[in-house]
């Protein structure tokens, strides 16, 4: 490898690390290690179907809502939990520790995670939503207050950085970092933290994503306002397990 190539790779790595730190600071935290963070992550406002801002106080308790971030085709679960979700340490797919910054909003109980399972890339689509949050204990695993992937029974704790509680998944769901604007009560998606699976996701579901979002759009980043809605309204079959 040439010296110029080494230098380009080094600069690229520094850029990714700097971006990761910037994203964490935007969410009020610091990274314990350079876990994945998207360079030039978009900052988008969450809105309802009528285009009006989604306010934190309007998001129902135990909400199981969906929006797309950072790409037009990448689904995210938006959840309002019972209690505040404090910052906690989790590990990415390479075993590197990083600090998940916790929930946002007046009660610090609003969280968001990629609705793409870390096990086999099952995801929430317009046809079928495999991942969902349920407060009550589910029949498949016996866990409550968790995100479950009903495809293969992976269970994640949304109050602790989506740590794996059960099932075949080996690492947490990627966390979508949120920002709450206290004076307007608005919610924004501002970045990502955790394990990156989008390249694999695009490859595995290229045909389906092109059909649903458009050939030239499914891998493009979102911008401006992004619509959030209940999973039951987004998917024809929101599976409960």
The 8 nearest C-alpha neighbors of each residue, nearest first, counted from 0:
[[1, 4, 2, 5, 3, 6, 8, 7],
 [2, 0, 4, 3, 5, 6, 7, 8],
 [1, 3, 5, 4, 6, 0, 7, 8],
 [2, 4, 6, 1, 5, 7, 0, 8],
 [5, 3, 7, 1, 6, 2, 8, 0],
 [6, 4, 2, 8, 3, 7, 9, 1],
 [5, 7, 9, 3, 4, 8, 10, 2],
 [8, 6, 4, 10, 9, 5, 11, 3],
 [7, 9, 11, 5, 6, 10, 12, 4],
 [8, 10, 6, 12, 11, 7, 5, 13],
 [11, 9, 13, 7, 12, 8, 14, 6],
 [10, 12, 8, 14, 9, 13, 7, 15],
 [13, 11, 9, 15, 14, 10, 8, 16],
 [14, 12, 10, 16, 11, 15, 17, 9],
 [13, 15, 11, 17, 12, 16, 18, 10],
 [14, 16, 18, 12, 13, 17, 38, 19],
 [15, 17, 19, 13, 18, 14, 33, 12],
 [18, 16, 14, 20, 19, 15, 13, 21],
 [19, 17, 21, 15, 16, 20, 38, 14],
 [18, 20, 36, 16, 22, 17, 21, 15],
 [19, 21, 23, 17, 18, 22, 24, 30],
 [22, 20, 18, 24, 19, 23, 17, 25],
 [23, 21, 25, 19, 24, 20, 190, 18],
 [22, 24, 28, 20, 26, 29, 25, 21],
 [23, 25, 27, 28, 21, 26, 22, 29],
 [26, 24, 22, 23, 27, 21, 28, 189],
 [25, 27, 23, 24, 28, 178, 176, 100],
 [28, 26, 24, 25, 23, 100, 29, 22],
 [29, 27, 23, 24, 100, 26, 30, 98],
 [30, 28, 23, 24, 20, 31, 98, 27],
 [29, 31, 32, 97, 98, 20, 23, 33],
 [30, 32, 97, 98, 96, 29, 33, 88],
 [33, 31, 97, 30, 34, 96, 95, 98],
 [34, 32, 16, 35, 30, 19, 31, 97],
 [35, 33, 193, 32, 97, 36, 192, 91],
 [34, 36, 193, 192, 194, 195, 33, 37],
 [37, 35, 19, 192, 191, 34, 38, 18],
 [36, 38, 40, 191, 39, 35, 190, 18],
 [37, 39, 40, 18, 15, 36, 19, 14],
 [40, 38, 41, 37, 18, 190, 42, 36],
 [39, 41, 190, 37, 38, 189, 42, 69],
 [42, 40, 189, 43, 39, 222, 69, 190],
 [41, 43, 189, 188, 187, 40, 44, 222],
 [44, 42, 223, 188, 187, 224, 222, 41],
 [43, 45, 187, 224, 225, 186, 46, 223],
 [44, 46, 225, 53, 187, 186, 224, 226],
 [47, 45, 52, 53, 226, 51, 50, 225],
 [46, 48, 50, 226, 49, 53, 51, 227],
 [47, 49, 50, 226, 46, 228, 227, 51],
 [48, 50, 47, 51, 46, 226, 52, 53],
 [51, 49, 47, 48, 46, 52, 226, 224],
 [50, 52, 46, 47, 49, 53, 48, 45],
 [53, 51, 46, 54, 47, 45, 185, 50],
 [52, 54, 46, 47, 45, 185, 51, 55],
 [55, 53, 185, 184, 57, 56, 52, 186],
 [54, 56, 57, 58, 184, 104, 185, 53],
 [55, 57, 54, 58, 184, 59, 105, 104],
 [58, 56, 54, 55, 59, 53, 60, 184],
 [57, 59, 55, 56, 62, 60, 54, 79],
 [60, 58, 62, 57, 61, 79, 56, 63],
 [59, 61, 79, 62, 80, 58, 81, 78],
 [62, 60, 79, 80, 59, 78, 63, 134],
 [63, 61, 78, 59, 60, 79, 64, 58],
 [62, 64, 78, 132, 229, 230, 77, 61],
 [65, 63, 229, 77, 230, 228, 76, 62],
 [64, 66, 76, 227, 75, 228, 230, 77],
 [65, 67, 227, 75, 74, 226, 68, 228],
 [68, 66, 74, 73, 75, 71, 72, 70],
 [69, 67, 70, 73, 74, 71, 221, 75],
 [68, 70, 220, 221, 67, 73, 41, 71],
 [71, 69, 220, 68, 73, 72, 221, 219],
 [70, 72, 217, 221, 67, 73, 220, 219],
 [71, 73, 217, 70, 74, 67, 212, 208],
 [72, 74, 70, 67, 68, 71, 69, 75],
 [75, 73, 67, 114, 66, 113, 72, 123],
 [76, 74, 113, 114, 66, 65, 112, 67],
 [75, 77, 65, 112, 111, 114, 64, 113],
 [78, 76, 111, 64, 65, 110, 63, 75],
 [77, 79, 62, 63, 110, 109, 80, 111],
 [80, 78, 109, 61, 60, 62, 108, 110],
 [79, 81, 108, 61, 82, 78, 109, 60],
 [82, 80, 60, 79, 61, 108, 83, 144],
 [81, 83, 80, 108, 84, 106, 107, 158],
 [84, 82, 108, 107, 106, 85, 102, 81],
 [83, 85, 158, 102, 101, 108, 107, 82],
 [86, 84, 101, 83, 87, 102, 100, 159],
 [87, 85, 101, 100, 99, 98, 84, 88],
 [88, 86, 99, 98, 159, 85, 89, 160],
 [87, 89, 98, 97, 99, 96, 90, 86],
 [88, 90, 96, 97, 98, 87, 160, 99],
 [91, 89, 96, 95, 94, 97, 92, 170],
 [90, 92, 94, 194, 93, 95, 193, 170],
 [93, 91, 170, 94, 194, 90, 169, 95],
 [94, 92, 91, 95, 90, 194, 170, 96],
 [93, 95, 90, 91, 92, 96, 170, 89],
 [96, 94, 90, 91, 93, 32, 97, 34],
 [97, 95, 90, 89, 32, 31, 94, 88],
 [98, 96, 31, 32, 30, 89, 88, 90],
 [97, 99, 88, 30, 87, 31, 100, 89],
 [98, 100, 87, 86, 160, 101, 88, 97],
 [101, 99, 86, 28, 98, 26, 27, 87],
 [102, 100, 86, 85, 84, 99, 103, 87],
 [101, 103, 107, 108, 109, 84, 110, 85],
 [104, 102, 107, 109, 108, 179, 178, 177],
 [103, 105, 107, 106, 179, 109, 55, 108],
 [104, 106, 107, 103, 181, 55, 108, 179],
 [105, 107, 108, 104, 83, 103, 82, 109],
 [108, 106, 103, 102, 83, 104, 105, 109],
 [107, 109, 83, 102, 80, 106, 84, 79],
 [108, 110, 79, 102, 103, 78, 107, 104],
 [111, 109, 102, 78, 77, 108, 79, 103],
 [112, 110, 77, 175, 76, 78, 174, 75],
 [113, 111, 174, 175, 76, 75, 173, 114],
 [112, 114, 75, 115, 173, 74, 172, 76],
 [115, 113, 75, 74, 122, 76, 123, 112],
 [116, 114, 122, 120, 113, 121, 117, 123],
 [117, 115, 120, 121, 118, 119, 122, 114],
 [116, 118, 168, 172, 120, 119, 115, 170],
 [117, 119, 168, 116, 120, 167, 169, 153],
 [118, 120, 121, 116, 117, 168, 151, 115],
 [121, 119, 116, 115, 117, 118, 122, 200],
 [122, 120, 116, 119, 115, 129, 150, 123],
 [121, 123, 115, 114, 129, 120, 116, 124],
 [122, 124, 128, 129, 114, 127, 130, 74],
 [125, 123, 127, 126, 128, 234, 122, 74],
 [126, 124, 234, 233, 127, 235, 123, 128],
 [125, 127, 235, 124, 234, 236, 128, 123],
 [128, 126, 236, 124, 234, 125, 237, 123],
 [129, 127, 123, 237, 124, 130, 238, 234],
 [128, 130, 149, 148, 123, 122, 238, 150],
 [131, 129, 148, 147, 128, 123, 114, 149],
 [132, 130, 146, 147, 133, 129, 63, 148],
 [131, 133, 146, 145, 63, 147, 134, 144],
 [132, 134, 144, 135, 145, 131, 143, 146],
 [133, 135, 144, 143, 136, 61, 145, 132],
 [134, 136, 143, 133, 137, 144, 142, 145],
 [137, 135, 143, 142, 141, 138, 134, 144],
 [136, 138, 141, 139, 240, 142, 140, 143],
 [137, 139, 141, 240, 140, 136, 142, 239],
 [138, 140, 240, 137, 141, 152, 149, 142],
 [141, 139, 142, 138, 137, 152, 165, 136],
 [140, 142, 137, 136, 138, 139, 143, 135],
 [143, 141, 136, 140, 137, 145, 144, 135],
 [142, 144, 136, 135, 134, 145, 137, 133],
 [145, 143, 134, 133, 135, 142, 132, 136],
 [146, 144, 156, 143, 132, 155, 133, 157],
 [145, 147, 132, 155, 131, 154, 156, 157],
 [148, 146, 154, 130, 131, 153, 149, 145],
 [149, 147, 130, 153, 152, 129, 150, 151],
 [148, 150, 152, 129, 151, 240, 147, 130],
 [149, 151, 148, 129, 152, 121, 153, 130],
 [150, 152, 149, 153, 148, 166, 167, 118],
 [153, 151, 149, 148, 166, 150, 154, 147],
 [152, 154, 166, 148, 168, 165, 167, 147],
 [155, 153, 147, 165, 164, 146, 163, 166],
 [156, 154, 163, 161, 146, 162, 164, 145],
 [155, 157, 161, 145, 162, 158, 159, 146],
 [158, 156, 161, 159, 160, 145, 155, 146],
 [159, 157, 84, 156, 160, 161, 80, 85],
 [160, 158, 157, 161, 156, 162, 87, 84],
 [159, 161, 162, 99, 157, 158, 89, 156],
 [162, 160, 156, 157, 155, 171, 159, 172],
 [163, 161, 171, 156, 155, 160, 159, 164],
 [162, 164, 155, 171, 154, 165, 170, 161],
 [165, 163, 154, 155, 162, 156, 166, 153],
 [166, 164, 154, 153, 163, 167, 155, 152],
 [165, 167, 153, 152, 168, 154, 151, 164],
 [166, 168, 153, 118, 169, 165, 151, 152],
 [169, 167, 118, 153, 117, 166, 170, 163],
 [170, 168, 167, 163, 118, 171, 92, 117],
 [169, 171, 92, 168, 91, 163, 117, 172],
 [172, 170, 162, 161, 163, 173, 117, 91],
 [171, 173, 161, 117, 113, 112, 174, 116],
 [174, 172, 193, 113, 194, 112, 192, 171],
 [175, 173, 112, 192, 191, 193, 176, 111],
 [176, 174, 191, 112, 111, 190, 177, 192],
 [175, 177, 190, 191, 189, 188, 174, 26],
 [176, 178, 188, 187, 189, 175, 26, 179],
 [177, 179, 187, 186, 188, 26, 180, 103],
 [180, 178, 186, 104, 185, 181, 103, 187],
 [181, 179, 185, 184, 182, 183, 186, 178],
 [180, 182, 184, 183, 179, 185, 105, 104],
 [181, 183, 180, 184, 185, 179, 54, 105],
 [182, 184, 185, 181, 180, 54, 179, 186],
 [185, 183, 181, 54, 180, 55, 182, 179],
 [186, 184, 54, 180, 183, 179, 53, 52],
 [185, 187, 179, 45, 178, 44, 180, 54],
 [186, 188, 44, 178, 43, 177, 45, 189],
 [189, 187, 177, 43, 42, 176, 190, 178],
 [190, 188, 42, 176, 177, 41, 187, 40],
 [191, 189, 176, 40, 22, 175, 188, 37],
 [192, 190, 175, 36, 176, 174, 37, 193],
 [191, 193, 36, 174, 35, 173, 34, 175],
 [192, 194, 173, 35, 91, 34, 174, 195],
 [193, 195, 91, 173, 35, 92, 196, 192],
 [194, 196, 197, 35, 193, 173, 198, 36],
 [197, 195, 199, 198, 200, 194, 117, 120],
 [196, 198, 200, 199, 195, 201, 73, 202],
 [197, 199, 201, 200, 196, 202, 195, 203],
 [200, 198, 202, 197, 196, 201, 203, 120],
 [199, 201, 197, 203, 198, 202, 196, 204],
 [202, 200, 205, 198, 204, 199, 203, 197],
 [201, 203, 199, 205, 200, 204, 198, 197],
 [202, 204, 200, 201, 205, 199, 120, 206],
 [205, 203, 207, 201, 206, 202, 208, 200],
 [204, 206, 201, 208, 202, 207, 203, 209],
 [207, 205, 209, 208, 204, 210, 203, 211],
 [206, 208, 210, 204, 209, 205, 211, 212],
 [209, 207, 211, 205, 210, 206, 212, 204],
 [208, 210, 214, 213, 206, 212, 207, 211],
 [209, 211, 207, 208, 213, 212, 206, 214],
 [210, 212, 208, 209, 213, 207, 72, 217],
 [213, 211, 217, 209, 208, 210, 216, 72],
 [212, 214, 209, 216, 215, 210, 217, 211],
 [215, 213, 209, 216, 217, 212, 210, 208],
 [214, 216, 213, 217, 218, 219, 209, 212],
 [217, 215, 219, 213, 218, 214, 212, 71],
 [216, 218, 72, 212, 71, 219, 213, 208],
 [219, 217, 216, 70, 220, 71, 72, 215],
 [220, 218, 216, 70, 217, 71, 221, 215],
 [221, 219, 70, 69, 71, 218, 222, 41],
 [220, 222, 70, 71, 69, 68, 219, 41],
 [223, 221, 43, 41, 224, 220, 42, 225],
 [222, 224, 43, 44, 225, 221, 42, 41],
 [223, 225, 44, 43, 45, 46, 222, 226],
 [226, 224, 45, 46, 44, 43, 227, 223],
 [225, 227, 46, 47, 45, 48, 66, 228],
 [228, 226, 66, 65, 47, 46, 45, 64],
 [229, 227, 64, 65, 230, 47, 226, 232],
 [230, 228, 64, 231, 232, 63, 65, 233],
 [229, 231, 233, 64, 232, 65, 234, 63],
 [230, 232, 229, 233, 237, 234, 235, 236],
 [233, 231, 230, 229, 234, 228, 235, 237],
 [232, 234, 230, 231, 125, 229, 228, 235],
 [235, 233, 125, 236, 126, 127, 231, 237],
 [234, 236, 126, 125, 127, 237, 233, 231],
 [237, 235, 127, 234, 238, 126, 128, 231],
 [238, 236, 128, 231, 234, 127, 235, 239],
 [237, 239, 236, 129, 128, 240, 149, 127],
 [240, 238, 237, 149, 131, 137, 129, 133],
 [239, 139, 137, 138, 149, 238, 147, 140]]
